[in-house]
Amino acid sequence: LLGSLMFNNPSERGKWSPTGQMVVAVIVMGAGTFLLIRRWLPSSGARKTLVDINEGGVFFNLRKDHPPLHIPWGDVRGVERKSYVRFVGKWIAIAIREPCVVVSRDFYERTLHIDSLWQRGPVWHLTFVADDTRSVVHIVLDHNWFGLPKRYLFEALVTRWKAFGAPPSPEASDLAQHHGVAGLLDRYDEARASLMAVPAIKIAVTGLTLGTFVWAWVTLNDLLAPRFTSYFNTEAASQFAGRLVAERKLPVRLADGRMVMIGHSELASITTRSCRKQNLRNPEAKDRKTRFQDRSTCFMTIRLKDGAQGIGVFFVLQTYRTVDLGRGQTFEESRDEAQTISLPEAQALICAEGLCT
């Protein structure tokens, strides 16, 4: 979606078509995503388990090139549920009552903390969250890693902590019992997990999600950015200008400031200076295909037979039409048409381009 919005604009840099730009964008983003997955996800290495919870404690296999991080149950001060909001780059990560184990700040600094930002990865602070006093660290265990509702994972952690850890303090035990009470979000979470366990429901939700994404792509594409523009060869501009000259409809600003329409009888030569491509909304559009129009504004260097020189300007507009092939068959095609400009508007465009001096 981001690649479409970023690379959907016409480019005058080089002769790359928008399709070519999009292909390059997809390749670059795909390669970058693959490298990040290979670098950060342990599932791409020898170890397949991200988090292992057993009688010995909690084991984090966060990096394939780093030994597992071990949190013994004896060093766990409590099991709670943590909510927080964090910024990851320009994105916001929101956790709502995620299960977590609580360890002391000293244990975290001594055993778990990795000094290298490159080794930690970009989302380290979403898993290891210090409290406001910075005396303890909450180690958040995302329930999606286990495919369990949040409350079920929380209960599993509490059971093992009480069975294999040091006897909990009354305050920690009461807090764990308080956090274990099911709330409205837990009921929704458990109902959703039960519903998604049905294969037909999962397929339907997947299809609905993909359909919604495609709809959002198309809608945002129309609202926020121009669609793909067709490639316009500036070398062909002189041919379009020639058609207007044949009809005496090419506006030209002469060196002395006069604005005239010239014809073949006055013209000596014509060359292309530049063509600026635009994508404009079409107020007369009847369907999505014609909602936008490609329009190129071309500036020409004009030399007349009497030796005078000037600057000409005109539009090249892409239009769609339906060709009747007979027997109920039709064919849609797009074509470029030269469009004349009134003398006042032509003068304004030429001066805005800085060609009036």
N, C-alpha and C positions, 0 to 999 in steps of 0.2 A: 504493500500500500504506500509506504513512504517512498519507495523507488519510483512508483508511478507518478506521485505528486511532484517529486523532485526533477525527474527527467522527462516529464510530459510537455515541457515548454520548448518552443522552437529554438534552435541554436544556430547562430551564424558563424560559430567557430569551426572552421574547416568545412568539410562536405559530408559530415556524418548525418545520416538520416536519423530521425527520432527513434525508429525501430532499432537501429544499430546502437544508439545510446542506451536504450533500455536493455538490450542483450548484454552489453558490457556491465551495466549496473547490476543486473541479476547475477552475472558471473562473479563480479567483485564481492557483492554481499554474500553470495553463497560460499565463496572461498573463505571469506572472513568468518562466517558462522561456523564452517567446518573446522577451521583452525582453533577457534575459541572452544568448540566442543572437545576437540582432541587435547587442548591444553588444560581445560578446567574440570571436565567431567571425569570422575574416576571410572565410570562404566566403560570408557574407551580404553582402559588399561587392563592390567591383569586382574585387579579386584573388581568384582561385580556388585558388591554390597556397599551402599553409601553409609548406612548406619546399622550397626549390629548391637542389639540389646540382649544381654544374657545375665547369668548370675554373677559374672565378673564385673559388670558395669556397662557403660555405654562406650562404644568404639566408633569413632568417626574416621572413615576412609575418604577424607576430603581431597587428597591429592595422590595421584598414582605414583609420584616420585617422592612421597614423604611418608614416614611411618605413621600408622594409625594413631589418632589422638585417643587416649584412654582416660575415661572418667570413672574411677571406682565408686561403688555405691557408698563406701565409707566416707568419701569426700563430698557427697551430695548433702547439702544442708536442707533441701526441701524440694518438693515437686509442686509447681504452680502453673497457672495459665497466664500468658503474657499478651498484652495488646500494645501495639506501638505503630507509629508512622515514621518512615524513614525515606530519605531521598537517595535514589540511585541514579547519578547523573541528572538527567532532566525528568526522570520518572519517579513516581511516588509508590512506595511499597507499603501496604497496609496489612497488618496482622491483627486478627481479632480473636482473642482468647486462645492462642496457640499453646499446646502443652510445652513445658520446659522444665529442665532440672536446674537447680540453683547451686552454684559453687561460690566459694570465697574469691575475692579479687586476688589474693595472694596465690591461691591454687591455680587460677587462670594464668597469671603472669608467669608462674614457675613451670607449669606443665603444658599449657595449651597454646599460649600466644606464639605467633610466628612473626618475627620482625619484618620479614620481606613482604612488601605490598604485592609484589609479583607472585610470591608463593601463596599469599592469603587469597588473592582473587578479589573481584569487584564487589561481592556480596557477603563478605566475611561479617560485616557489622549487622547483617540481618539475622545471623545465627547466634552470634555472641553479643548479647545486649547488656550493657552495664546499667544498673539502676541509678537513680538520681544522686544517691550518696556515694556511688562508685565503690561501695564496700563489698558488694556481691555482683556476680555476673549471671544473667539468665541465659541458658543455652537452649535455644528454641529448636524444637523437633517438629518439622513441618509434617502434618498428618498426611499430606499427599505422598510423602516418601513411602508410606506404609499402606496406602489405600484404605485407611480406616477413618471413621468419623473422629473428630477431635476428642470427644469425651471418652471413647473407647481406648484411644491411645493414652490419654491421661490416666485412666484407671489401670492400664497395664503398667505404666511407669510407677504409679503409687504402690501397686502390689509388689513389684520387684524391689523397690526402694525399702519398703518395710520388712521384706523377707531377708534381704541380703545386706542391707546397710546397717549403720549404727542406729541404736534406738533413737527415734526422732524426738525432738523437743515438743512439749505440749503446744507451743505456739505454731510450730511448723506442721504438726499433725492436724490442728484445728484449721489452719489455712488450707491444707490439702483437702480436708473434708468440705470446706466451704466452696472451694473451686470445683469440686466434683459434682455439685448440684447442677442438674440439667436446666438450662435456660431455653428461651424461645429459639435462639440461634442453634442450639444443640438439637432441638427437635427437628428443625429444618434440615440441619446437616445430616442427621441420621435418616430422615425420610428421603432425602436426595440420594444418599448412598444406597439405600434399599431399592429405590426406583432405578438407578443407573445399573444395578446388578442384573436387570432384565435385558437380554441382548437386543430385543426389538426396540426398546426405549433408547438404548445407547446409540443404535444406528439412526433412529429418528432424530435424536438430539444432535448427532454429528452432522446429519444432512441439513438440519435447520441452522446450525452454526455456520456451515460453509455457505449456505444460501444467504444468510445475513451478512457475512463478510463480503460476498460478491456484490450484494445490493449496496453496502456501505462504500465499497470501492467505486462503483459506478456513480453513486450519488455525490461522493466527495470529489470525484474526478470532474464532474460537471460544475459543482459549486465552487471549489477552491482552486482549480487549476484548469488551464486550457487542455483540450484533448490533443492527441497526436496531430501534428500538422504535416501535410504532405510536403515532400521535398520539391522546392522550386529552383530550377536552374536559372541563375541570373543571366547566363549567356543567351537565353531565349527572350530576354526582355525586349531586345531590339526588334524582334519579330512582332511582338504585341504592339510596340510603339508604331511599327510600320502600318499596322491595320488602322490605327487611329489617324495617322498621317493621311492615309488614303481617303478617309472620310472627313478630313480637315477638323479633327477633334482633339489634337494634341496641344495642350496649353504649354506655352513657353514664355519664360521671363528673359527678355533680352538684356544685354549689358547696360543699356541706357535706362533700364527700369520698366520698360513697356511690357505689358502682358498681351500676347497674341495667340491665336490659333493658327497653326501652320499646316500647309498641304505639301504635296509632292513637288509642286512647281517651284517652291522656295527652298526646299531641303537640299543640302549638299551632302551631309554625313550625319550619322547619329551613333553614339556609343553609350554603353551603360556605365554609369558612375557607381550606383549601389542600389540594392533592393532590400528593404526592411520588411520582414515578415511579421504579421500579427494574426492573432486568433480572436475573433470578435463574436459576441452573441448576435444571433440573427433574430430581430424582433418579429419577423414574419414566418418563423419556423413552424412547420405543421407536425413534425415528428422529431425524434431524438437525433436522427442522422443529420438533420439540417439545423440543429440547435446552435451550432457554431459555424462560422465561416472563416476560411483562410483568405487573408487578403495581404498582398504584397504591394508596398508603396515603392515604386521604382523612379529613380532620378536619372535623367539622361543628359549627356552633353550634346548640344545641338550646334551645328555649323550650317549657316545659310549660304546660298549661292552668291549673295552680295558681300560676303565676308563677315557678316555679323555673327556673334556667338550668343548662346543663351543656355538656360537650364530648363528642361522639360520634366514634367511629372505626370504620372497616371497610376491607376490602380490595376492590379491583376487579381481578379476575384474567382475563387473556386466555387463552382455551382454544381448541383446534382440534378440529374434528370433521369426520367424513366423512359426507356425505349420500348415500344410495342413491337414484339417479334411475331405477332400473329398467333392464332389458335390459343389465345388465353395466356401466352407466355410473354413475360416482360424482362427487361434487363436494365439494371441501374448502373449508371456510370457517372463519374465526376470529370469535369473539364474546367480549364482555366479560360477566362474571358477578360479581355481588356476593357477597362471602364474609364471613361473620360471624367475630368474634374472641371468644375466651373473655374473661371479665371480668378475670382477673389480667393476661393479655397486653395487653388494651386499656388498663388502667391504666398499665402499664409504657410503652406507646407514647405515651400522652398526657403522662405526666410527662417522658419523654425529649424531647418536643417543647417542654417548658417551659410547659405549660398547666395544671399542677396547682396553681399559686398562685392 
